[in-house]
Amino acid sequence: MKIAISGKGGVGKSTIAAILSLELAARGERVLALDADPDANLASALGMPDELQRSIKTIQNQVELIEERTGAKVGVFGQMFDLDPKVDDVADKYATHYRGVDLLVLGAETVGGSGCACPENAFIKALVDNLVMERNQTLVMDMEAGVEHLGRATAQSVDLMLVVVEPGKRSLDCARHIRKMAADIGLRNLKYVGSKVDGPQGVEFLAREFEEDLICCLPYSDAVRRADRDGVSPYDAMDDAFKQQVELLMDAICSK
């Protein structure tokens, strides 16, 4: 199962990615969580202790590795470099393990971020392609607000893209934009997850737009908000109402 999670910044992508990753791991899945958001905070959402977070090896910072595999110098333009570098060992060597989840962090300057034709982006693109299309492990990708990390072939190999949306105009506009971009590259299996939904009016607002493609609506939760403040995973702070909606989400995922 390969799951991509996108949406406007701040809607709760990392919270949902962490909850899914930990719940899938608790159910016995081999889970690789990929933090592909430039504002990388999936480690924190997983509840990783600070000391373990400091040990994370961000892929974008592995200059020697990128140069070795692509045959070109990082930061030097006008070079020829390998567009298909060896990447099948990267997750095993650079992922950080915690609570049954392997976390791999791409870093701030990624394919969608800089857009350059450079060794770094060639390496990251090859890595994402490999993780989605070839690696035999459940993959949960915490993405930026778009589909820039996914080429056409990669997108068609993603089992499900979850677009996280709040009941508000800016979040809705972003979700519509993501839907269009996803369609442009052939990623058809999109579903929507309401986040920070405060009451029936918020549910109705999202249901009018997404209808049967709206899987669930996670309620606004003071406990989840405090978990982020206290460095605790939201997975450990869910109340019954929140858990009920997560169960709907898990049912939809496991039925794929």
N, C-alpha and C positions, 0 to 999 in steps of 0.2 A: 504494500500500500504506500503510495506516494501522495502526500497532502501538502499543498501550498496554501499559505495564509497571507492575505493582503488586506489593504484598507488604508484609510487616512491615518496619518500619524496621530498617536494618542488615543485611538479608539479602543485599544486593548488587545492588539494582535499578539504581543508577547505573553500576556496573561493567558490567552486561549491556547497559544502554542505550548506553553509550559504545562497547562492542565491536561491537554491532549497527550503530550509526551509522557507525563508521569502516569496517567491513567492507562495508556496503552502498555507501558512497561509493567505496571501492576497486574495487567491481564496476561503477562507472559510474552509480549512482543519484544523483539530485538529492535530498539528504537534509536535512530540517529536524528537528533534535533539540529537543524542547520540554521544558524543566525545569519541571515543574509540582509538584515536591515542595517543601514549605516549607523543608526542610533542603537547600537547593539546593547540590549539589556536582557536577553533571554536567560543568561546565566543567573542573574538576580531573580528573575521570575521563577526559575527552577528552585530557588532557595539555596543556591550554592554558598557556602561560607566564603568570607572575603579572602582568606588565604588560598583557597582553591581557585577562586576567580583570578587571583593574581598570577596563577600558574598557567592560565590559558594561553596557548600559542595561536595568535591570530594569523590566519593564512596570508593575508595581504602583507604582513611584516616578515614573512619568511623569504627574504630577498635571495639568499644563497640557493634555496630550493628552487625558486622561480627561475633564477638565472641558469641553474644547472639543467632544469627540465626543458626550458624553452630555447636555450642556446643563445640568449641575448641579455644585454645589461639592462637592468631596471633604471628608468629615468633617462635613457638615451634614445632619441627619436631617429627615425630614418633607418632602422635596422631590419634585417630579415630575421624571423624567428619561427620556431616550430608552432604551428597552429593546433597540433594534436599531441601535446606533451603527455608523458606518463603521469597519471594521477590516481591510479587504482589503489595505491597504498597510502594515500594521504589521510583518509579518515582514520585508518587504523593507527597511524603514527602520531596524529595531531589532535585527535578528539580527546576531550576531558570527560571522564566517566563520573556520573553521580546519580544515585538512586535508580539504577537500571537504565539510565539514558546516557548515550554518548553525545556530547555537545561539540559541534564544530562551528567556529566563528570565522566568517569571511573577512570582516574588516570594513572600514569606512569607505575606502576608494574601490568600488567594485564596478562591474560591467555597467550597471545602470547609472552609477554615480558620476564617473568621469567620461565614459563614452569613447575613450581613446583606443586607437589600434596599437596596442602596446603589449609587451610580454605579460604584465600583470593580469590584464583583462583576458588575454588568450588562455592563461593558466586557470583563472577563475571560471571562465566559461566551460573549459574542458572538464573541470572538477564538477561543476553543477550537472553537466550532461551525464557524467559518469554516475553520480549519485542517484540521479533520477532514472536513467535508462538501464544501468547495468548492475548496480549494487543490490544484493539480495538482503535488504534490511528495510524495515518500516521507516519511512522518512517523513519528518514534519519540518517544513520550511517556513520560518518566520521572515517574510519578505518586506521590502519597502512598499510604498503605495503605488504599485504598478506591477508589470510583468516583465521588466527589463532583463531579469536574470534568465528568462526562458526563451530560447529560440523555438522555431516552429516544431522541429522534431522533438525537442524536450517537452514542450507544452503538450503535445499529443500523448506523451507517456505519463503525464501527471493524472492520477486517478480522480482527484478532486481538488478544486480550488475553493477555499472558503474566503469570502469577502466579509470582513467585519465592519459593521456599520452602526453608528449611533442614530437615534431618532432626531436628526437635525439636518438642515439643508446642505451645509458644507460637506458633511460626511456622506450624504446621499449623492451629491454631485460627484464626489470622488469615486463612489461605488459604481456609478453609471459610466464614468471614464474607464475604470478598470474593466468593466463588462465589455466595452467597445474594444479596448486593446486586446483583451483575451480572445474575442471573436476574430480579430484581425490575424492572430497567429494560430487559429484553429483549436483553441482551448474552450471546449463547449460545456464541460461539466462544472458549472459554477453553482454554488449554493451560498446562502447568506446567513450570517449569524448576527442577531441583534446584540448590542453591548451597551451596558449602563442604561438599560431601559427602565424608566421610572413610571410604572403603572400602565393601565390598559390603553391610555391614549397613545403612549409610545409604541406599544405593540401594534395598534391599529394603523399608526402612521407608517410603520415599516411594512406591514402586511399589504397595504394598498399598493405599494411599489413592487414588492417581490412575490406576493401571492404564495403559491405552493413551493417556491424556491427558498422561502424563509424557513430554515430548519428549527431555530429556537430563538428565544430572546432572554439573554442573561440579564438578570435584574441588577440595578445599581446596588452595590453592597458596601456598607461602611466597613465590614470585616475584611473584605478583599482590599479596600483602599488602605486600611491600617496594616495589612500584611505587607504591602509594598513599602510602606513607611518603616516598618520594623525589620525588613530584610527577610521576611518569611514567605515561602511560596504561597500564592493564592490557592493552590491545590489543597493546602492544609487549613484554609480559612473559610471554606465554602459552608454556608448554612444550607438548610434543607431545600429552600426555594431555588437556590443557585444550583445545588446538586441535581435537582429534578430536571432543570434545563440542560445541564451537562449530559445527563443520561439520554435525553432526546438527541443531542448531538452525537453521542457515541453510537446510538442505535443507527443513525443515518450513515455514519462512517462505516460501521461494521457490516452494513447491508450492501456495500459497494462490492 
